[in-house]
Amino acid sequence: MPSRFGPNDFAACGRCGSGRVHPKLLVMGPIAGIDSDSRSYVCRACGHEGLPIFFDTQEARAQFEREKKGIWAEESKPSGPQVLTVPILPIQTDPLLPMKILEHLPGRVATVTGVRWDGARLGPTAYRVSYQEYWDAIGGPRYNASRVLMLDLAGINRANPNFEVTRHLVKRSDVWLDSGGREPEEVMDGYMLDVERVVAGTKTLPSPDAFAGLYALSNDVLPCIDWDGKVLWRGGHAGPTELHDVANVLRGIGFGSACVVDLRRLGTEIGPDPAFLATLEGIDLALYVGGGLQESDVLRLGEKGFAGGLVDPFTPVIRDLISKLPKAPTTTEASSPAPASRTTAAPGSVPSSGGAHV
């Protein structure tokens, strides 16, 4: 993240050349295990600790990494735009509310939970692991996630975001944060946490006018169109319900990209609904699509011209990585659920594109 260093600095690990270099977390200090020491850094790719090496350009840093790998010629750049894979991290912080935060490490107490849409709210499922454990899985070299979509469930469901916890969690990677802001100013509060982008979902905003207000404050805000057969707006408010109508409004305001999430399939891991994808054709926005996605689905989205895919929290790949982590006494162990079928869903749990349950 550029904000870790100077505005024009490109840092690299002195051992492997990776750009995934972050301040090391102290074990002593005002908040034990949390406060950063700017004089010591850790590489999230190889684990090396020490001072990073700085470069003037990203290309020079990338060449240094290639040389560390024994590759002296510059790698050919892939043709065409690159599609992003962004894991969704629903964060459950409710257990912290009655506790003194100084007595706990947020990375161990906050949990990443499965999530499903119940028609009115994003409900956490019984399957969950500590944030630390989850990040150890997706932040390691086998998965190598560099960007995540973090959903603060307390903020989204009850307008009560837990910034005291999330401000520590966002230090691990580039974060798109949905804190559930109901008004433009509340959405913008997320930038106080040093995130890459704040996300504003239609399900917590009253109307498209809120997006106009957000764009006036920052054109880096990432709109999210929440859809369950129609576009959802905050309870008691009405706005356009057709995907194309909302997308055209966002484009008219000036936004160039947006997330769009099929809430019916979120957390099911059964893949995107083909009929839903068909409704997105012709939308003049760079779209990041979510709702039931596994990692392999993202490649197919790229072939269809989408900018990226928002991957469900506990895909089989992620569960397998979690199951192979060494278990610490302070880690909440989660039993692995049965793999979800890619061809059928639980009876009545996922409506068809026409609204009928399948």
C-alpha positions in Angstrom: 0.0 0.0 0.0 1.5 3.3 -1.0 0.4 5.0 2.2 2.7 2.7 4.2 5.7 4.6 2.8 6.2 7.9 1.0 3.9 8.9 -1.8 6.4 7.9 -4.5 8.0 4.9 -2.8 7.8 1.3 -4.1 9.1 -1.0 -1.3 10.4 -4.5 -1.8 11.5 -7.3 0.5 15.2 -7.5 0.6 15.1 -11.3 0.4 12.5 -12.2 -2.2 11.7 -8.8 -3.8 8.0 -9.0 -3.1 6.1 -5.7 -2.8 3.9 -7.2 0.0 6.0 -5.5 2.8 4.2 -4.1 5.8 5.1 -2.7 9.2 5.8 -5.4 11.8 3.3 -5.6 14.7 4.9 -5.1 18.1 4.4 -7.4 21.0 4.9 -4.6 23.4 3.4 -1.1 23.4 0.3 0.9 24.3 -1.8 -1.9 22.6 0.2 -5.1 22.8 0.6 -6.8 19.5 -1.1 -4.0 17.5 1.0 -0.8 17.3 3.2 -0.7 14.3 7.0 -0.1 14.5 8.0 2.0 11.4 11.6 0.8 11.8 10.8 -2.9 11.3 9.0 -4.5 8.4 7.8 -8.0 7.5 7.3 -9.6 4.1 3.9 -11.3 3.8 5.3 -13.4 0.9 8.3 -15.1 2.5 8.2 -14.0 6.2 11.5 -12.1 6.1 11.9 -9.3 8.7 14.0 -6.2 8.2 14.2 -2.9 6.4 12.7 -2.9 2.9 14.4 -1.7 -0.3 12.8 1.3 -2.0 12.5 1.9 -5.7 11.4 4.9 -7.7 9.0 3.0 -10.0 6.9 -0.2 -9.7 8.6 -1.5 -12.9 12.0 -1.3 -11.1 10.7 -3.1 -8.1 9.2 -5.8 -10.3 12.5 -6.3 -12.1 14.2 -6.7 -8.8 11.7 -9.4 -7.8 12.3 -11.2 -11.1 16.1 -11.1 -10.5 15.6 -12.6 -7.1 13.8 -15.4 -8.7 16.6 -15.9 -11.3 14.6 -14.4 -14.1 16.7 -11.7 -15.8 14.6 -10.9 -18.9 11.4 -8.8 -18.4 8.3 -11.0 -18.4 6.0 -10.5 -21.3 2.9 -8.6 -20.2 -0.4 -10.5 -20.6 -2.5 -9.3 -23.4 -5.8 -7.7 -22.5 -7.1 -6.4 -19.2 -6.5 -8.5 -16.0 -9.5 -9.7 -14.0 -9.3 -9.3 -10.2 -10.1 -12.0 -7.7 -11.3 -10.3 -4.5 -12.3 -12.5 -1.5 -15.3 -11.3 0.5 -14.6 -11.1 4.3 -17.7 -10.7 6.4 -16.4 -9.5 9.8 -18.3 -10.4 13.0 -17.2 -8.2 15.9 -20.2 -8.5 18.3 -18.4 -10.6 20.9 -16.0 -7.7 21.5 -18.7 -5.3 22.6 -18.8 -6.2 26.3 -15.0 -6.7 26.5 -12.1 -4.3 27.1 -10.3 -4.1 23.7 -6.9 -3.6 25.3 -7.1 -7.2 26.7 -7.6 -8.8 23.3 -5.9 -8.9 19.9 -8.5 -7.9 17.3 -7.1 -10.3 14.8 -7.8 -13.2 17.2 -11.1 -12.1 18.5 -12.8 -10.8 15.4 -14.1 -13.5 13.2 -14.6 -14.1 9.5 -18.0 -15.8 9.1 -20.0 -17.4 6.4 -22.9 -15.2 5.3 -26.3 -15.6 3.7 -29.0 -13.1 2.7 -32.3 -13.8 4.5 -34.4 -11.3 2.6 -33.8 -8.5 5.0 -30.2 -8.7 6.3 -26.9 -10.4 5.9 -27.0 -13.2 8.4 -23.8 -14.8 9.7 -23.7 -18.6 9.5 -22.3 -21.0 12.1 -19.1 -21.5 10.1 -16.4 -19.0 11.1 -12.8 -18.7 12.0 -10.7 -16.0 13.6 -9.5 -13.2 11.3 -5.9 -14.1 12.0 -6.5 -17.7 10.9 -8.3 -16.6 7.8 -5.6 -14.2 6.8 -2.9 -16.7 7.4 -4.7 -18.9 4.8 -5.4 -16.3 2.1 -2.4 -14.1 2.7 0.1 -16.9 2.4 2.0 -17.7 -0.8 -0.5 -20.5 -1.9 -3.4 -18.1 -2.2 -1.6 -14.7 -2.2 -4.6 -12.4 -1.8 -3.6 -8.8 -2.1 -7.0 -7.2 -2.0 -10.2 -8.1 0.0 -13.8 -6.8 0.3 -14.4 -6.4 4.0 -18.1 -6.4 5.2 -18.6 -5.0 8.7 -21.8 -6.9 9.5 -22.5 -4.7 12.6 -22.4 -1.6 10.4 -24.4 -3.1 7.5 -27.1 -4.7 9.6 -27.4 -2.2 12.5 -25.6 1.0 11.5 -23.1 0.3 14.2 -19.7 -0.2 12.6 -16.8 -1.3 14.8 -14.0 1.0 13.7 -12.0 0.2 16.9 -11.5 -3.3 15.6 -11.5 -2.9 11.8 -8.9 -0.1 11.9 -6.4 -2.8 13.0 -7.6 -5.5 10.6 -7.2 -3.3 7.5 -3.4 -3.2 8.0 -2.9 -6.6 6.5 -3.8 -5.9 2.8 -5.5 -3.5 0.4 -9.1 -3.3 1.6 -12.3 -2.3 0.0 -14.5 -1.6 3.1 -18.3 -1.7 3.4 -19.0 -0.3 6.8 -22.8 0.1 6.2 -22.9 3.9 6.1 -26.4 5.3 5.7 -25.4 8.8 4.7 -22.5 10.0 2.5 -20.5 11.3 5.4 -20.9 8.0 7.3 -19.6 6.1 4.2 -16.6 8.4 3.9 -15.7 7.7 7.6 -14.1 4.5 6.2 -11.2 6.4 4.7 -10.1 7.3 8.2 -9.0 3.6 8.5 -6.4 3.8 5.6 -8.4 1.6 3.3 -7.9 1.5 -0.5 -11.6 2.2 -1.3 -14.8 2.6 0.6 -17.8 0.7 -0.7 -21.3 2.1 -0.6 -24.1 -0.5 -1.1 -27.6 0.3 -2.3 -29.1 -1.8 0.5 -28.0 0.7 3.1 -28.5 3.9 1.1 -31.9 5.6 0.6 -31.7 6.6 -3.1 -29.3 7.3 -6.1 -29.0 10.9 -4.7 -26.7 9.5 -2.0 -24.3 8.3 -4.7 -24.3 11.8 -6.2 -23.3 13.2 -2.8 -20.6 10.6 -2.4 -19.1 11.3 -5.8 -19.0 15.0 -4.9 -16.9 14.0 -1.9 -14.6 11.4 -3.7 -14.7 9.7 -7.0 -12.8 6.8 -5.5 -15.9 5.5 -3.7 -16.9 2.1 -5.1 -20.7 1.8 -5.5 -22.2 -1.7 -4.9 -25.5 -2.6 -6.5 -27.3 -5.2 -4.2 -29.7 -7.3 -6.1 -32.1 -10.2 -5.1 -34.3 -10.1 -8.2 -34.5 -6.4 -8.0 -32.1 -3.7 -6.8 -32.5 -3.2 -3.0 -32.5 0.2 -1.2 -32.6 0.9 2.5 -35.9 -0.1 4.1 -38.6 2.5 3.8 -37.0 4.1 0.7 -37.7 3.6 -2.9 -35.3 3.9 -5.9 -35.0 2.4 -9.3 -35.1 -1.4 -9.1 -33.8 -2.4 -12.6 -30.0 -3.1 -12.8 -29.6 -1.2 -16.0 -31.4 1.8 -14.7 -29.3 2.0 -11.6 -26.1 1.4 -13.6 -27.0 4.2 -16.0 -27.6 6.6 -13.0 -24.2 5.7 -11.6 -22.5 6.2 -15.0 -24.3 9.5 -15.4 -23.0 10.7 -12.0 -19.5 9.9 -13.2 -18.6 6.5 -11.6 -16.5 4.3 -13.9 -16.8 1.0 -11.8 -19.1 -0.7 -9.4 -19.7 -4.0 -7.6 -22.9 -5.9 -8.3 -23.9 -8.7 -5.9 -26.5 -11.4 -6.4 -27.6 -11.7 -2.8 -29.6 -14.8 -3.4 -26.4 -16.8 -4.1 -24.0 -15.0 -1.8 -22.4 -17.7 0.4 -23.7 -20.7 -1.6 -20.5 -21.3 -3.6 -22.6 -22.7 -6.5 -21.4 -20.2 -9.0 -23.1 -17.2 -10.6 -26.6 -17.4 -12.1 -26.2 -17.3 -15.9 -29.5 -15.4 -16.2 -28.1 -12.8 -13.7 -24.9 -12.4 -15.7 -27.0 -12.0 -18.9 -28.8 -9.0 -17.4 -25.5 -7.3 -16.9 -24.6 -7.3 -20.6 -24.4 -3.8 -22.1 -23.7 -2.0 -18.8 -21.1 0.7 -19.4 -19.2 0.2 -16.1 -16.3 -1.9 -15.0 -18.2 -4.5 -12.9 -17.0 -6.6 -10.0 -19.5 -9.4 -9.8 -20.3 -11.4 -6.6 -22.8 -14.0 -5.4 -21.8 -17.7 -5.1 -18.4 -17.4 -6.8 -15.5 -19.7 -6.5 -12.0 -18.9 -7.7 -12.5 -20.8 -11.0 -15.6 -18.7 -11.8 -13.5 -15.5 -11.9 -11.6 -16.6 -15.0 -14.8 -17.1 -16.9 -16.0 -13.7 -15.8 -12.9 -12.2 -17.3 -13.6 -14.0 -20.6 -17.0 -12.3 -20.6 -15.5 -8.8 -20.1 -16.1 -8.3 -16.4 -13.4 -6.4 -14.4 -13.3 -9.0 -11.5 -15.1 -11.4 -9.2 -16.0 -11.2 -5.5 -15.3 -14.7 -4.2 -17.5 -16.2 -1.5 -15.8 -16.3 2.0 -15.3 -20.1 2.4 -14.7 -21.7 -1.0 -13.3 -25.2 -1.0 -9.9 -23.8 -1.8 -10.0 -21.5 1.2 -11.4 -24.1 3.5 -8.6 -26.5 2.5 -6.0 -23.9 3.2 -7.5 -23.2 6.6 -7.7 -26.9 7.5 -3.9 -27.2 6.9 -2.9 -24.3 9.2 -1.2 -25.2 12.5 -3.7 -24.9 15.3 -2.9 -22.4 18.1 -4.6 -22.7 21.5 -6.1 -19.2 21.1 -7.6 -20.0 17.7 -11.2 -20.8 17.4 -11.4 -24.1 15.5 -14.1 -24.5 12.9 -15.3 -27.8 11.6 -15.3 -27.9 7.8 -18.8 -28.0 6.2 -19.6 -30.5 3.5 -18.5 -29.1 0.1 -21.3 -27.3 -1.7 -22.7 -28.8 -4.9 -22.0 -26.8 -8.1 -25.1 -28.1 -9.8 -27.9 -27.9 -7.3 -28.7 -25.8 -4.2 -30.6 -26.7 -1.1 -34.3 -26.9 -1.9 -35.9 -23.4 -1.6 -32.7 -21.7 -0.7 -31.8 -20.1 -4.1 -34.6 -18.6 -6.2 -34.3 -18.9 -10.0 -33.8 -15.8 -12.1 -37.6 -15.6 -12.5 -38.2 -15.4 -8.8 -39.4 -19.0 -8.3 -37.5 -21.1 -5.8 -35.4 -24.0 -7.0 
